[in-house]
Amino acid sequence: MGPLQIKELLQQTPDGQSVTLKGWVRTKRESKNAIFIALNDGSTIHNIQAVAAPGQFSAELLLTVTTGSCLKITGQLVESQGSGQAVEVKIEDIHVYGAADPDAYPLQPKRHSLEFLREIAHLRPRTNTFSAILRIRHTLAFAVHKYYNDRGFFYLHTPIITASDAEGAGEMFRVTTLDLEKLPRTDEGAINFKEDFFGREANLTVSGQLEGELGAMALSKIYTFGPTFRAENSNTTRHLAEFWMIEPEMAFFELEDNMDLAEDFIKYVIGYALENCKDDLAFLENRLAEEDKNKPQNERSIPLLEKLNFVVENAFERLTYTEAIDILLKSKPHKEKKFQFPVGWGIDLSSEHERYLVEKHFKKPVILTNYPREIKSFYMKLDDDGKTVRAMDVLFPGIGEIIGGSQREDNYEKLLERVHEVGIDPETIWWYLETRKFGTAPHSGFGLGFERLVLFVTGMSNIRDVIPFPRYPKSAEF
């Protein structure tokens, strides 16, 4: 199974046992009494210190042991003579797998800006910040699968290539094998997609929801967890062109059941990270605190662990969209015209409105329900008043909306009417409509953008820093 990882070695009781280390050099320093090499293999935020005596190895060999070099070290695990670690390795042999040119290697032992690190995304996982983020990302993904598996959900793989637009936004990436220099044309001059690979227009999916609903109509409880794509020309800190979505769909769940599941799920996965990523979260909390030292007091962030525990320990406040609008209209920021965007029934709430409700008014996470039908998707179940739909959004501190969902419209005639209203050709989603004709049932679901979750849990400020290789306008480098 290979050598023990550094994470495991750091937990061993030292008694001079022989060990083998493999990893990358973080730092090397020499004194008249010893040579110290800090090695990291990505298994933990912590390095292990390996110590050699002066003159033990040739100067030629030591010249190749520089920051970024990859080594195999064998030696004895002993009690550390210095502070900060319980064990260290007394080196007996060094093998250099790959040296790093110290004049060219861009990751030196100093603080680098996040903007610079995005330019070297092939190397940034070697930094403390990004190795911590990627370990937390893994833990959250594992927690997602564990949560749903343990509760009787089935993991459904929905298509990445699709001919439908679940959101009706039209901002999709086209998939084609047509020769762009010799596009086939119809008699009317339009591109003839019948000549394309699938015989029709095809795109990368924006959501697995519609297909997920089909699964729920047979398996009762399913979830999807896969890549989704939006061809939105947005350069904000909250948008990516390629991201991952978690979308459970449940037969026989109504709006209240959907809210219960969303709250329990997100508390579980954040709690799982708090329990299993303590060192990485502590590092990121300290990093955030250092950044905040240079900000005015009123712009500083909530300490990371306090923010995460805030979510886990509080029951989410539940209220309707209409009640939320009333609160906002009576709020001090609205009366003093401090909101950037206007408030009124029928608006699509902005992040500043959502954060006011969470951070200032209720001081806890919030679930808003029953939004105006005009600002929500066609598939949401119409309320009895005919004006609102059984939608729900979960709002978090510092981020605003993190989950969006609804009870789905299960009445065929009402759904077909909404499809016509929003301008969707029923023929393109005939299969989706047909489930309402053959054994329809109440059902609900929601979507959680995985990177939004990782952004919240890590305390990072830009979504491009919580996915290994971000895709956004004018950038697909790695």
LONULUM-509093 format. One line per 3 residues: number of its first residue (from 1); for each residue x, y, z of C-alpha. Coordinates in steps of 0.02 Angstrom, whole numbers, plus 50000, padded with zeros to 5 digits. Layout:
BEGIN
NUM> X/Y/Z  ...
END
This chain:
BEGIN
1> 50000/50000/50000  50151/50115/49991  50236/50215/50129
4> 50145/50289/50276  50083/50464/50241  50147/50611/50341
7> 49979/50630/50427  49998/50454/50498  50182/50475/50544
10> 50145/50632/50644  50025/50531/50753  50150/50392/50793
13> 50244/50374/50957  50430/50396/50916  50548/50258/50971
16> 50681/50263/50836  50582/50155/50715  50635/50156/50532
19> 50519/50259/50421  50510/50314/50240  50445/50486/50190
22> 50395/50539/50016  50342/50716/49976  50388/50890/49918
25> 50507/51009/50004  50422/51160/50081  50580/51234/50156
28> 50762/51191/50184  50875/51283/50305  51051/51251/50361
31> 51143/51297/50521  51314/51251/50584  51237/51109/50685
34> 51106/51035/50570  51012/51037/50404  50822/51049/50421
37> 50704/50994/50282  50516/51023/50297  50424/50894/50192
40> 50239/50887/50146  50144/50755/50047  49972/50837/50045
43> 49894/50721/50174  49891/50858/50306  49918/51044/50328
46> 50068/51002/50438  50244/50971/50375  50361/50843/50452
49> 50536/50899/50491  50682/50791/50435  50854/50828/50508
52> 51028/50787/50442  51201/50821/50512  51318/50944/50424
55> 51430/50851/50303  51317/50697/50304  51274/50723/50120
58> 51370/50796/49976  51352/50979/49930  51302/50922/49755
61> 51155/50823/49823  51100/50962/49940  51096/51086/49796
64> 50953/50984/49721  50856/50986/49885  50764/51150/49863
67> 50586/51213/49886  50475/51114/49769  50592/50966/49747
70> 50517/50793/49771  50610/50676/49889  50612/50505/49968
73> 50689/50511/50141  50726/50361/50250  50775/50377/50430
76> 50724/50356/50611  50568/50430/50690  50624/50517/50849
79> 50558/50641/50974  50577/50818/50908  50709/50927/50988
82> 50620/51086/50934  50452/51164/50973  50298/51151/50864
85> 50303/50965/50827  50311/50806/50931  50413/50701/50809
88> 50544/50723/50676  50648/50609/50565  50833/50583/50587
91> 50887/50564/50405  50988/50413/50349  50964/50429/50160
94> 50894/50553/50034  50837/50509/49859  50787/50652/49744
97> 50643/50602/49629  50637/50772/49545  50732/50931/49581
100> 50652/51103/49564  50754/51243/49489  50756/51372/49630
103> 50770/51515/49506  50617/51460/49407  50502/51379/49537
106> 50365/51508/49569  50310/51450/49742  50438/51517/49862
109> 50419/51518/50053  50321/51681/50058  50141/51741/50044
112> 50075/51743/49865  49919/51834/49807  49768/51730/49757
115> 49767/51817/49588  49946/51759/49555  49905/51582/49611
118> 49761/51572/49486  49891/51598/49349  49985/51443/49409
121> 49837/51331/49449  49944/51179/49406  50052/51216/49559
124> 49937/51304/49682  49877/51141/49764  50052/51133/49841
127> 50018/51289/49945  49946/51275/50121  49791/51373/50073
130> 49743/51270/49922  49791/51101/49993  49676/51141/50140
133> 49535/51193/50023  49551/51035/49919  49551/50922/50072
136> 49395/51010/50137  49316/50996/49965  49347/50808/49966
139> 49274/50791/50141  49118/50887/50095  49092/50781/49939
142> 49112/50622/50041  48988/50690/50169  48861/50723/50031
145> 48867/50544/49970  48865/50474/50148  48716/50580/50198
148> 48606/50525/50054  48663/50344/50053  48627/50326/50238
151> 48451/50394/50212  48397/50280/50071  48430/50392/49922
154> 48497/50324/49758  48636/50414/49665  48573/50448/49489
157> 48691/50495/49347  48597/50620/49239  48658/50671/49065
160> 48794/50800/49039  48741/50818/48857  48560/50870/48838
163> 48437/50946/48716  48335/51033/48852  48364/51192/48951
166> 48302/51157/49127  48311/51339/49181  48243/51416/49021
169> 48389/51538/49022  48462/51492/48853  48641/51522/48913
172> 48711/51353/48865  48868/51283/48785  48833/51198/48620
175> 48897/51023/48585  48929/50985/48402  49035/50885/48282
178> 48990/50995/48133  49134/51068/48032  49125/51253/48078
181> 49207/51298/47913  49075/51204/47812  48913/51213/47910
184> 48768/51121/47827  48620/51234/47792  48433/51210/47767
187> 48343/51283/47615  48303/51433/47726  48487/51461/47766
190> 48481/51403/47948  48609/51280/48016  48546/51104/47981
193> 48570/51016/48146  48495/50857/48075  48670/50831/48003
196> 48748/50843/48176  48799/50695/48284  48636/50686/48382
199> 48525/50741/48237  48472/50895/48334  48543/51039/48435
202> 48632/50979/48592  48709/51071/48739  48801/51046/48901
205> 48676/51032/49043  48633/51174/49162  48549/51056/49285
208> 48510/50874/49313  48343/50916/49393  48221/50869/49255
211> 48299/50698/49229  48314/50682/49418  48127/50701/49435
214> 48104/50554/49316  48211/50448/49432  48113/50502/49585
217> 47952/50448/49499  48017/50269/49505  48145/50258/49646
220> 48059/50381/49765  48219/50466/49827  48368/50506/49716
223> 48507/50633/49710  48623/50693/49575  48798/50760/49602
226> 48886/50810/49443  48956/50948/49333  48843/51081/49261
229> 48881/51223/49142  48821/51402/49114  48878/51505/48966
232> 48847/51665/49063  48972/51804/49026  48995/51843/49210
235> 49156/51890/49298  49088/51903/49475  49165/51817/49627
238> 49013/51702/49637  48999/51631/49461  49086/51495/49363
241> 49055/51427/49189  49082/51248/49251  49030/51197/49425
244> 48957/51049/49521  48777/51034/49579  48694/50926/49711
247> 48511/50900/49669  48401/50782/49771  48227/50743/49707
250> 48097/50656/49816  47928/50581/49776  47793/50611/49907
253> 47886/50761/49981  47790/50923/49995  47863/51096/50031
256> 47881/51071/50219  47968/50904/50194  48085/50986/50068
259> 48133/51122/50192  48163/50993/50329  48279/50894/50216
262> 48376/51048/50156  48407/51109/50334  48457/50938/50399
265> 48569/50904/50249  48669/51064/50254  48690/51055/50442
268> 48755/50878/50424  48886/50912/50291  48951/51068/50379
271> 48955/50974/50544  49050/50833/50458  49181/50956/50398
274> 49195/51035/50571  49228/50863/50644  49347/50797/50511
277> 49442/50951/50448  49491/51035/50611  49671/51074/50566
280> 49629/51140/50393  49485/51246/50457  49595/51316/50597
283> 49727/51364/50468  49597/51449/50356  49521/51540/50505
286> 49692/51610/50551  49721/51658/50370  49556/51752/50366
289> 49597/51839/50530  49763/51899/50460  49674/51970/50307
292> 49547/52058/50418  49681/52151/50515  49698/52269/50367
295> 49511/52304/50355  49402/52428/50451  49312/52349/50599
298> 49141/52355/50514  49207/52260/50361  49286/52115/50453
301> 49219/51940/50432  49135/51832/50561  49272/51712/50624
304> 49260/51557/50516  49225/51426/50649  49099/51541/50734
307> 49009/51562/50567  49002/51375/50535  48942/51335/50710
310> 48815/51475/50692  48734/51375/50551  48745/51205/50634
313> 48679/51260/50803  48532/51371/50751  48360/51319/50692
316> 48331/51404/50525  48199/51541/50526  48057/51506/50404
319> 47946/51639/50329  47861/51682/50165  47929/51798/50033
322> 47785/51917/50069  47831/51924/50254  48013/51955/50207
325> 47965/52102/50094  47865/52178/50239  48018/52165/50352
328> 48130/52244/50221  48008/52387/50190  48007/52426/50377
331> 48197/52409/50393  48313/52552/50436  48422/52528/50279
334> 48267/52543/50168  48199/52695/50258  48370/52779/50250
337> 48391/52728/50067  48549/52628/50105  48499/52476/50002
340> 48576/52483/49829  48424/52397/49751  48241/52444/49778
343> 48123/52342/49885  47946/52297/49834  47834/52146/49813
346> 47878/52056/49652  48065/52095/49651  48196/51959/49640
349> 48285/51986/49806  48466/52040/49793  48608/51974/49901
352> 48603/52132/50010  48420/52100/50051  48450/51917/50089
355> 48600/51954/50199  48504/52088/50295  48371/51959/50340
358> 48501/51832/50396  48636/51939/50476  48541/52088/50545
361> 48358/52046/50571  48350/51862/50621  48534/51831/50657
364> 48516/51652/50597  48497/51558/50431  48331/51590/50344
367> 48218/51491/50228  48105/51598/50119  47954/51518/50037
370> 47809/51557/49918  47890/51675/49794  47796/51767/49655
373> 47770/51649/49508  47840/51776/49384  48016/51768/49457
376> 48026/51580/49475  48045/51432/49356  47902/51352/49260
379> 47910/51185/49352  47866/51254/49526  47696/51209/49596
382> 47570/51349/49592  47496/51403/49760  47308/51413/49782
385> 47315/51604/49769  47374/51590/49588  47508/51724/49622
388> 47645/51627/49711  47731/51460/49694  47793/51334/49822
391> 47973/51386/49808  48102/51389/49947  48273/51472/49959
394> 48396/51443/50101  48492/51601/50146  48660/51601/50236
397> 48767/51735/50319  48900/51812/50208  48834/51730/50050
400> 48645/51750/50033  48557/51610/49939  48646/51443/49951
403> 48502/51323/49911  48356/51347/49792  48214/51225/49776
406> 48028/51196/49768  47884/51077/49767  47865/51030/49584
409> 47704/51055/49487  47625/50882/49475  47465/50934/49383
412> 47483/50905/49196  47366/51043/49138  47441/51175/49253
415> 47617/51128/49204  47576/51132/49019  47498/51305/49041
418> 47657/51369/49125  47766/51294/48988  47667/51393/48858
421> 47673/51550/48966  47863/51552/48974  47883/51510/48790
424> 47951/51333/48799  47907/51217/48656  47814/51071/48740
427> 47887/50952/48610  48063/50979/48680  48012/50914/48852
430> 47871/50794/48806  47950/50659/48915  47950/50775/49067
433> 47768/50822/49042  47718/50641/49016  47767/50593/49194
436> 47620/50701/49250  47503/50591/49146  47564/50421/49206
439> 47551/50402/49394  47589/50580/49448  47629/50613/49630
442> 47677/50758/49743  47865/50781/49734  47998/50907/49780
445> 48182/50943/49765  48318/51073/49777  48487/51119/49708
448> 48646/51164/49800  48794/51231/49704  48939/51132/49776
451> 49066/51272/49752  48951/51392/49846  48955/51268/49991
454> 49145/51251/49984  49159/51441/49974  49056/51458/50132
457> 49145/51323/50230  49322/51381/50185  49288/51567/50208
460> 49363/51607/50038  49299/51761/49948  49311/51707/49765
463> 49228/51551/49696  49373/51528/49574  49479/51479/49724
466> 49375/51331/49782  49381/51224/49624  49546/51151/49563
469> 49540/51222/49387  49410/51360/49368  49321/51394/49206
472> 49260/51571/49174  49251/51694/49028  49412/51696/48927
475> 49493/51564/49039  49510/51378/49007  49698/51368/49026
478> 49726/51212/49127
END
